[in-house]
Amino acid sequence: MNNLSELYGKEFYEWALKNSSEKNIIKGEYLVKAGKEVEHIYFSEKINSEYQTFNKGKDLVILDGLEAYELSGLDSFLTLSPPITDVVSISECNYNQIPIEKFSKYIDSSNMIDTNFIIKYAQILSKKLQSRNDLLANREKETINELKKILLFFGDLDEIDIAWFQKVGKYFKYKDQEIIIEENKNVPFIYIILSGFTRVFITRGGKEISVGQASKGEILGEMSLLLTGKSQDVATASVEAIENADLIAIDKNLLRTKLNNDKGFSFRFYLSISRMLSFRLRDQLISSGLGIKNSNSTFNGFEIDNDDIDLEMLSKFSSAGSKFDSFCRRFI
């Protein structure tokens, strides 16, 4: 498990080793079952599983593999929602499993966590989102209710974090169809959307392909922040305003200094980013006609539906809403 230590950091490696048990899973067995509550987080040193879903409930679609040491079920945990895809073992393999209750307590102790763990996971989500954008690019998309994503970024931050964003942020207003971020160009800022909507699209073969929308309380440009090497700060997609959009720009150089010097802020920030990327992966599939939507299955007593909100989510909205309102009053 030394590779786990290199990927997520020594601290998470030691915690995972202490709190996990080994389980043999045979070929065809589910690590994650769509519509069923996640009870364990699984990981393995090899790519022995794959994401599977169904095209509008009919034909099986293989999305991609569960990467070595990727934490299965964590995206469901972060979105406070049941999984919408299956994760199926493609060969017999020994996995490490961590009870979801233990993992939840670990996340709640954010001030004691090595931030490297959540940064690396955010990078895995970012990579998966980019690859699926290309995989699903030519599928017809439908507009979905994005209520769950709104304000989640602010739900993970504390008042001091928000005050810092208010201090360093610069206000911009973009008009309808005005480009905010251009694919393959350098992005010196991340943006927080105060109001309005934006369209996210990629260009393939000279054709613009919409891959999603972002609205108030969400972040733009965060994926370029997660890239390394020559790709660092280079936009993976273009973003344009729909009607009018009010945004706050945060200089990435200032942000990186803050992230490097404030461990608690760093973990809360990257947890928020991971949560938002998890939602985008989820919405990406639902809008493409894949995954579960409007199912009769239940999760913690709630029907599986992208519009449903459980009590934990409602509590997060309440907290995030007051923080977001306070943030907006500084600018508009």
N, C-alpha and C positions, 0 to 999 in steps of 0.2 A: 504493500500500500504506500510505498514511498512516492509513487507518482501522484497519489491523491494529495500528499503533503506538498509536492511541488506545484500542483494546480491550485489548490484552495488555501494553502498556508498550513504551517505546522500546528497552529492552534485548533483549526477545524479538524485536521487529521487526528489529533489526539482525542478530541471530543467525540468524533465519529467512531473511532476505534473502541472507545469506552462504552458508548451508548448504542452500538449496533450489534446485531447477531447475524450469523450466517444462515442462509436458506438456499437449498438446492431447488432450482426451478427448471422444469422440463420444457422441451420444445412445444410451443403452442400455448403455454400457460400465460395468463395475464399478470402483468405487474400493476397495470392500471386498467380499470374497466370503465368505459364511458357510462356516465349516469350513476356510478356507484361511489360512495364516499371513500376517499383515500384514507387508508389506515396506516400505511407505511411508506416511507421514502426509501427507494431502492437505488443502489448503485453498484457498478461492476467495473473492473479494470479493462474490460474488453467491450467492443460493440456487439452485443448479443441480443439486442431487442430492436424493434422498429415501431414507429407510430403508424397506426392503421385507423382508417375511418371509412365511411361509406358515402358515395355520391348520392345525395338525397335519399338515403336509406336503402339503396339498392346495390350498386356495384362497389366492391372492395377497392379502396384506394390506399396505396402505400405511400406515405409522405416522405419519411426519412428515418434514419437510424437514431437510436438513443446513443449519444456519444459516450465514449469511455469516461466514466466517472460523472456523467450527467446525472442529476438527481431527479428520478422519475416522480411525478406527482407534485413537484414543488410549484409548478405553474398554477395548478389547481389550488394549492394552499395559499398562494399569493393573491389570487383573484377571489378568494373566499367563495368559490363556486365549484360545482361538481365538474369533473373532466368531461370533455366533449369528444375525445378520441381515446382509442385503446392503445396501450403499450404492451406488445406481445413478444415473448421470448422466441427467438428464431433458432435457438439451439439450447441444449441442456447446459446450465451454468450455475455456479455458486454466486449468489448475490449477497451483499450486506444490506440489511434492512433496519431502519430506524423508526420506531413508533412515532406517529404524527404528533402525539401529545408531547413527547420529549423534544421534538424538533420545534414545536410551537414555543415551548418555554425557552429554548435556546435563542430563538429569534427575539423574544421579548427582552432578553438580557443584552441588548444591543451595545451598551457601553463597555461590555466585557469581550466583545467579539472582534476577532481580527478582520478588518474591513476587506482584506484581500479575498475572503470567501465570497462575499456578495458581489464584489467587482467582477470576479471571474464568472460567476453565474450570469450576471448581466451581459457579459460578453458572449456567452454561449447562446443566450436568448436573442441577442442582436444578430449573430451569425445565422441562426435558424430563421429569423424573420426575413432576412435578406434572401436566403436560398428559397424560401417558400414564396416570396414575391415573384421570383422568376418561374417557379414551378406552377403557380396558379395564375400567372399573368394573363393568360388568354381565356380564363373562365369568366363567364358573365357574372357580374357582381350585383348584389342587391343592397339597398340602404338598410342598415339596422339601427336599432335604438342603442346609443352609446352612453346611456345614463350612468352605468356603473363606473365608467372610466373618469367621468367628470369629478374633479376635486381630489382624486386619490393621491396625487402628488403631495398636496398640502396635508393630507391625513397623517402622513408619516413624519412630517417636520414638526419641530417645536417652535415656540414663539420667538426664541432667539435666532433660530435659522431664518425665519421669515423676515425678521427685522434686518438681517444682513442682506437678504435679497432686495429689500426695499431701499437700503442704503446705496447699493452699487448698481441697481437696475436703471436702465434708460428706456424711456417710453417711446414707442413708434406706433404709427397708425398706417395700415396698409389698405388700399382700395381694392375693389373687386378685380380679380384676375392679375393683381400685381404679384410678382414673384418675390418670395421671402427668402427661400433657399434654392440654389440651383444644383442639380445632380452633378457629381464629379468636380465641383468647385469647393474651394476652401470655405469653411464655416467658422468665423472667429467668435461667434456667440452661440449660446443656447437661448431659446426664447420661451417665455411663459405667456400663454394666451389668456388675456383678461376677458375678452368678449369676442364674439364672432366665430366663424368657422374657417377652416383651411382644408384644402385638398392636397393629398400626398400622391405623387405619381412618379413613375419611372419611364424612361424612354428606351424602347427597343425597336430596332429597325426603322427608326425615324418616326415611330408612332408613340404617342403618349398613352400610358396605361395607368389608370387610377388604381391605387392599392390601399387607399383608406382615407379617412378624414380625422382631423383633430379639432377639438373645441375647448372651451374655457376650462382653465385649470390644468391643461395638459402642457407638455414640454415638446419643443421642436429642436432638432439639432443634437439631441442627446446621443444618438447612435454614433455620430462622428467622434464624440468624446470618448467612446469606448474602443475605438480603433487604435492600433499601434503601428509603428514603423512609418513607411511612406504614406499609408492610407489614413494616418491620424488627422482628424479634423476635416477630412474630405467627405462631402455629402453623399450618402448612398441613395438619395431620392430627392426630387424637387418638391417644393411646397409653395402653393399659391393661395392667396386670400380668396375666400368666397364672400361676396358682398364686401363688407368692411370688417377688419379685424384689428383689435387693439392688442399690442404685444409689449412685453418688457424684455429687453435684451440684457444678458449677463455675459460680460467678457470672460472668455474661457481661461485666460491667463490668471485673472483674479480668482476664478472658481477653482482652478487647480491648486493655487496657493492655499486657499481655504481648505480644500479637501486634504491636502498633505499635512496641514498643521492642526486640524481639528478632527480627531478620530470619531467622536460621537456624531458630528455633522456628516462626516464622510459615510458612515454606515447608514444613517437615515436617508441621505440623498440617494445612494445606490440601491437601497431597499425600495425606495419610491420608483426609481427607474426600472428595476426588475419587475415590480408590480405592473407598471404601465406596459412594459414590453410583453408581459404575460397576457394582458388584456388584448393587446394588438394581435398577438398570435391567435388568440381565441376568436376575435372578431374577424380576422382574416379568413378563417375557415368557415365560419357561419355565413359571412357575406358571399362566399364562393359556393354555397350550397352543400358544404361538407360539415361533418360533426353533428351533434345533437342540438336541436332547437325545438321548443314547444313539445317536448316529450312528456309522457305521462309518468315517467320515473320520478322519484323524489330523492332529495338530498337534505338530510337534517330536517325533514318534515316539509321541505319546500319543493314545489315542482321545478323541474329543470327548464328554465326559460331565461334567455338573456336579459329579460326585463325584470326578473324577480330580484328582490333585495332581502337578505336575511337580517336578523337583529344586529349581528356584528357589523355588517355592512352599513346598516342604518346609523349605528353609533359612530362609525368612521365618517359618514357623510355629515353628521351633525357637527362633529369636531372640525372637520375639514372646511365646512361651509363658513363657520365663524372666522377661521383663519384666512380663508380666501377673501371674504368681505373686507377684513381688516387690511389685507394686502392691497386690494383694489382701491380702497379709499385714499391711499397714498398717491395714486396716479390719475384716477378718473372719478 
